[in-house]
Amino acid sequence: LGPGRMHYAMRAVGFAERALQLMCERVTERVAFGGPLAERGVVREWIARSRIDIEQLRLLVLKSAWLMDTVGNAAARMEVAAIKVSALQVAHRVVDRAVQAHGAAGVSDDTVLARLYAITRALQIADGPDEVHLRTVARLELAKYRPTGQRGTDTKTGAA
């Protein structure tokens, strides 16, 4: 499952990059309230947060891929579960901002944004909902704090 999740995460980075590009192009062209949208503070914040989100995601994907390559899929389990959640949340959030910047055009077939919005939301559900992967991350994180004999065991189910 790790390589498949990695594939989705890398695609999510691409989706987010494309959405950010479209948003930047749109806000430099679109005039509202007496000037280009790119001059509005909230729009600049959307752009800045989107770039930061994408770069954080890119680093998590890179770390996850590096761990899979160097220590194997099992050892990279927490990072792979984390990117399943993070990648599509980030992509969806960036796409949502781009849709907002485009107004009605963002939800039409005039741009790819409506399709990206649907894809990023659907992929958050595919391969298990985020809550399943969050549970895995939490379980693995908590295992670090259990006494040595109980590490890796879920106290509720006894499963590793």
C-alpha positions in Angstrom: 0.0 0.0 0.0 2.9 2.4 0.7 3.9 2.9 -2.9 0.3 3.5 -4.0 -0.2 6.1 -1.2 3.1 7.7 -2.2 1.8 7.9 -5.8 -1.4 9.7 -4.6 0.7 12.1 -2.5 2.9 13.0 -5.4 -0.1 13.6 -7.5 -1.6 15.8 -4.8 1.5 18.0 -4.8 1.0 18.4 -8.6 -2.7 19.2 -8.1 -1.9 21.8 -5.5 0.9 23.4 -7.7 -1.5 23.6 -10.6 -4.2 25.2 -8.5 -1.8 27.7 -7.1 -0.6 28.6 -10.6 -4.1 29.1 -11.7 -4.9 31.2 -8.7 -1.9 33.5 -9.2 -2.7 34.0 -12.8 -6.3 34.8 -12.1 -5.8 37.3 -9.3 -3.3 39.2 -11.4 -5.8 39.5 -14.2 -9.1 39.9 -12.3 -10.1 43.4 -11.2 -12.6 43.9 -8.4 -13.2 46.6 -5.8 -11.1 49.1 -7.8 -7.9 47.0 -8.4 -6.4 43.7 -9.1 -7.3 41.0 -6.6 -3.6 40.3 -6.2 -3.4 43.6 -4.2 -5.9 42.4 -1.6 -4.4 41.2 1.7 -6.6 38.2 2.0 -5.7 37.0 -1.5 -2.0 37.4 -0.8 -2.5 35.4 2.4 -4.2 32.6 0.4 -1.2 32.6 -1.9 1.3 32.6 0.9 -0.4 29.9 2.9 -0.8 27.8 -0.2 2.9 28.0 -1.0 3.8 27.2 2.6 1.4 24.2 2.7 2.8 22.8 -0.6 6.4 23.1 0.6 5.6 21.4 3.9 3.8 18.6 2.0 6.6 18.2 -0.5 9.1 17.7 2.4 6.9 15.1 4.1 6.5 13.2 0.8 10.3 13.4 0.2 11.0 12.1 3.8 8.4 9.3 3.4 9.9 8.2 0.0 13.4 8.3 1.5 12.4 6.2 4.4 10.7 3.7 2.1 13.9 3.4 0.1 16.3 3.2 3.0 14.5 1.3 5.8 11.5 -0.2 4.0 7.8 0.2 3.8 7.1 -1.2 7.3 9.5 1.2 9.0 8.0 4.1 7.1 4.4 3.2 8.1 3.7 6.3 10.2 5.0 8.7 7.5 3.1 7.0 4.8 -0.1 7.2 6.8 0.6 10.8 7.5 1.0 11.7 3.9 -2.2 9.9 3.0 -4.0 12.4 5.3 -1.8 15.5 4.7 -1.4 15.3 0.9 -5.0 15.4 0.0 -6.0 17.8 2.7 -3.3 20.3 1.5 -4.3 19.8 -2.2 -8.0 20.2 -1.4 -7.3 23.4 0.7 -5.2 24.9 -2.1 -7.7 24.0 -4.7 -10.5 25.5 -2.6 -8.6 28.8 -2.3 -8.1 28.8 -6.1 -11.8 28.2 -6.6 -12.6 31.1 -4.4 -10.2 33.4 -6.3 -11.9 32.4 -9.6 -15.5 33.0 -8.3 -18.1 31.3 -10.4 -15.6 30.2 -13.0 -13.9 28.1 -10.3 -16.9 25.8 -10.1 -17.5 25.7 -13.8 -16.0 23.6 -16.5 -14.1 26.7 -17.8 -11.1 25.7 -15.6 -9.8 22.4 -14.3 -10.4 23.5 -10.7 -13.9 22.0 -10.3 -12.5 18.6 -11.4 -9.5 19.0 -9.0 -11.9 19.9 -6.2 -13.9 16.7 -6.8 -10.8 14.5 -7.2 -9.1 15.8 -4.1 -12.2 15.2 -2.0 -12.9 11.8 -3.4 -9.3 10.7 -2.8 -9.6 11.7 0.9 -12.2 9.0 1.2 -10.6 6.4 -1.1 -8.1 4.0 0.5 -9.7 4.5 3.8 -10.9 7.8 5.4 -8.5 10.1 7.1 -9.6 8.9 10.5 -8.2 5.4 9.9 -4.8 6.8 9.0 -4.8 9.3 11.8 -5.5 6.4 14.2 -2.4 4.6 12.8 -0.2 7.7 13.3 -1.5 8.2 16.8 -1.0 4.5 17.7 2.6 4.5 16.4 3.4 7.7 18.1 1.9 6.5 21.5 3.9 3.3 21.2 7.1 5.4 21.7 5.9 6.2 25.2 4.8 2.8 26.4 7.0 0.7 28.7 9.4 -1.4 26.7 7.5 -4.7 27.0 4.3 -3.1 25.7 5.7 -1.1 22.7 3.7 -1.5 19.5 0.7 -3.0 21.3 -2.7 -1.4 21.2 -3.9 -1.5 24.8 -7.5 -1.8 23.7 -7.2 -4.7 21.3 -3.8 -6.1 22.1 -2.8 -5.9 18.4 0.5 -4.6 17.3 
